[in-house]
């Protein structure tokens, strides 16, 4: 690795991903990807997450062809059905009612690319989350306190949402928040971003 490090761009408007990436202590820019996130008919949650992560990286890389660009997307998978960001209180209540007592797999996909060098890598971190058998009142109390309407599956584990959960099984603790940093660090190093 040379002492020259490529610039880094996060292709996301997510404040959670921005906060996570800042943990790596490397300068980066943020650019909003203009990507339609509508699932295709019959598309599996993991395939949807991977397609969107790559599409976001490609959309932003077109504006920053010399930079290493990160795209990421997360889809909550409940028995093969995708659960996206609820966007409203009513939809969040419905999601959490569906999820209570269930195992939900949060599929967090990652794509890193650099147009100038032709570098492209993709990966996905599947996080299995077992939810407690929540009462309607617990769901209501949680949503009124946390208001996680911009989180896939309405569950924000880094806050009060941890009280909704019985167990988490994964190999990268940041993946559930929205950006698997172990994979991200490995991939951006391979793409030419100096970390340490």
Secondary structure, 3 states (H helix, E strand, C coil): CCCCCCCEEEECCCHHHHHHHHCCCCCCEEECCCCCCCCCCCCCHHHHHHHHHHHHHHHHHCCCCCCEEEEEEEEEEECCEEECECCCHHHHHHHHHHHCCCEEEEEEEEEEEECCCCEEEEEEEEEEEEECCCCHHHHHHHHHHHCCCCCECCCCCCCHHHHHEEEEECCCCCHHHCCCHHHHHHHHHHHCCCCC
